[in-house]
Amino acid sequence: MTSTPVARPDDVRRHNRSTLLRLLHVGGPHTRAALATELGLNRSTIKTLVDGLAESGVVEERVPRPGRGAGRPSLLVLPQPQAAVVLAVDVQVEHVAIALVGLGGQILGRNSWNLHGRTGEPGEVITHVVESTAVLAGDLGVQPVAAGVSVPGVVRRSDGHVHEAPNLRWTEVALGERLAAILRIPVQVGNDAEFGAVAEHLRGTARGAQDVVYVSADIGVGGGVIAQGSSLRGAAGYVGEIGHMVIRPGGRTCYCGNQGCWETEVGEAALCRALELAPDSPRGRVIVELRRLAGRPDEARARLAEFVEWLTLGLVNVVNLLGPQLVVLGDLFTALPPSLLEQVGAEVRRRSLVSRAVGGVRVEGSKLGADVKLLGAAEAAFEGVLDTV
Amino acid sequence: MTSTPVARPDDVRRHNRSTLLRLLHVGGPHTRAALATELGLNRSTIKTLVDGLAESGVVEERVPRPGRGAGRPSLLVLPQPQAAVVLAVDVQVEHVAIALVGLGGQILGRNSWNLHGRTGEPGEVITHVVESTAVLAGDLGVQPVAAGVSVPGVVRRSDGHVHEAPNLRWTEVALGERLAAILRIPVQVGNDAEFGAVAEHLRGTARGAQDVVYVSADIGVGGGVIAQGSSLRGAAGYVGEIGHMVIRPGGRTCYCGNQGCWETEVGEAALCRALELAPDSPRGRVIVELRRLAGRPDEARARLAEFVEWLTLGLVNVVNLLGPQLVVLGDLFTALPPSLLEQVGAEVRRRSLVSRAVGGVRVEGSKLGADVKLLGAAEAAFEGVLDTV
């Protein structure tokens, strides 16, 4: 209670400025009139703010494409991508991707490399990220002012400390501090599913929804939660590890020490078992098999029955614990046959007390594709930037 | 994003006033100097605010009890309990309690009645609450300005609609609207475990902790979550139903339609089974048996082994999903033998990945006793009041 910030008059203008900028960054071009309506400010305040931002090159005003309406069209206020550029990094188990993202969320350029089956030693990954960033920034003629880094692991958001990233075989890596010391810009390191949730909330399927759970399935299973419009974090900034909910007591042993974690029942290895593929089948092989099944709903239902049951049961628990209005399934889950995804959604609605109360939670596949974590990492980086541009 | 409130200069004083009042309400008497430090405001601003509140009778200033320090003691600023009184109602399965609570959180008077084995029909409960409140308010010479009502069920916080309170046999009761129409004051209706969490956070074991889960065990099992200092709610203001996390697939059938819900494994009925008591044993009988076992740790461990395992497993899941720093166990759980509670805490720390990351979640029994939900309901009522006193 005592931490409630106390607003002072001289904070007000800065606050209005960053709120307006956030609206343009996330919502895209707006007319001055629309900005006034959305922010509840009068037009002269909007004029002062927009003129100030235009003068410093953060926004520009442009005549919109001719429409059918009569009369003089209103000028559109657009964010200038180059006015604030951030670095987004997505560290995956076999693959690292970087992108430079401009104000407004546009990817200005990108690069990526495989780890060729080796798990990336942290120092090696850091060096590669720093070098690739320098090359990319040089090519584009921009300099990132902040960075966001997505890691598939247990991450302390306050300082970007990676407690454990099992599938990378990282433990206790001070990734945030090490990267910030070299890049000399603020670095936000977060769990990949948290960043996935942020991206879905701001730019994806969950746009406009205030209570969302994003579930990612790669080698591990993770979850990110948006509650009342904000990222849900626990103590010390750690986010929950949905994949380590025990769902099948006495089941397979998980690296975390428990048996029957959700991850062991619906992660990539479980999907390979269900599809009768070798445990280390390449991702492409899994996807090809799932695509084939998409055309044969009966066969899909039969072969994936157990997998689907564990997926459903875990989602029932997630919905009963968190009461979201929308669950977005990402990564591998998006490759499941559509008929099965529909069945999962219907079962979750039927079997979850909280879904029945809320009036029916929606379960949908992510549409942001492979960029989802990169986009989320960029937004984490932008969070501190929009107040100071 | 677009809903970020935009502060205006004339909001600042009102904001400071209610922040100061909240500090006194929750934190108790403060000197002016301590208020200035806590709120980060200068002494002349504090003087203006305190003088204004004293003039309207909301606070008073008093010489503290003589201490050992030299010099003139600072005056203490105290909230005046009568300046704002709220009604708190705790609807339980066999029992309803009401209290009038003054500014500062003091219970000024209370009343309660048994439902004598009948489940209370909503209209009957409403009538009894209204009549008892009138009598109590008359006796005390006060008038409540808002009400908070705790219900063991699935409640929509926005309008106090009770979707389902199975153990009361209530479904779709517009409790908030019906009570507000008669009492003619704002009424906040909430889930009992949510209100328990609020009380623990503001006035109990979890005071000062920002990430807390409160788990209540009565006939049902419920949970309330404080995340980053605020009550966690999902879509439409429904809070999660922790008790309906499926933890033992294929286990006992729960009224919610699933099998092996946490509630069916660690609720009062499960405890009776573990203690080999009749399923409908009175609460007192259960407590007597638990007290007896407290003196015989080996017997307690043996007889409650399975119960404790399900309690532990559920808490591992709760900790892995939500990452709290503290779990407070309420109601019946507080009567478990202390040696078992310690064992549960140690096992949760050992078996939860997120606890290991965070550095060890604490698991503690509630110390607020039977008043916990009443106190939480009062705080829900005060929430809207402190801005307008």
Interface residues (C-beta under 8 A of the other chain):
Chain A: M1 T2 S3 T4 V6 A7 R8 P9 D11 V12 H15 N16 T19 R22 L23 V26 G27 E38 L39 G40 L41 V154 R156 H163 E164 L202 Q210 D211 G223 A227 Q228 G229 L232 R233 G234 A235 A236 Y238 V239 G240 E241 I242 H244 M245 V246 I247 R248 P249 C256 G257 N258 L313 V316 N317 V318 N320 L321 L322 G323 P324 Q325 R350 R351 S352 L353 V354 R356 A357 V358 G359 V361
Chain B: M1 T2 S3 T4 V6 A7 R8 P9 D11 V12 H15 N16 T19 R22 L23 V26 G27 E38 L39 G40 L41 V154 R156 H163 E164 L202 Q210 D211 G223 A227 Q228 G229 L232 R233 G234 A235 A236 Y238 V239 G240 E241 I242 H244 M245 V246 I247 R248 P249 C256 G257 N258 L313 V316 N317 V318 N320 L321 L322 G323 P324 Q325 R350 R351 S352 L353 V354 R356 A357 V358 G359 V361
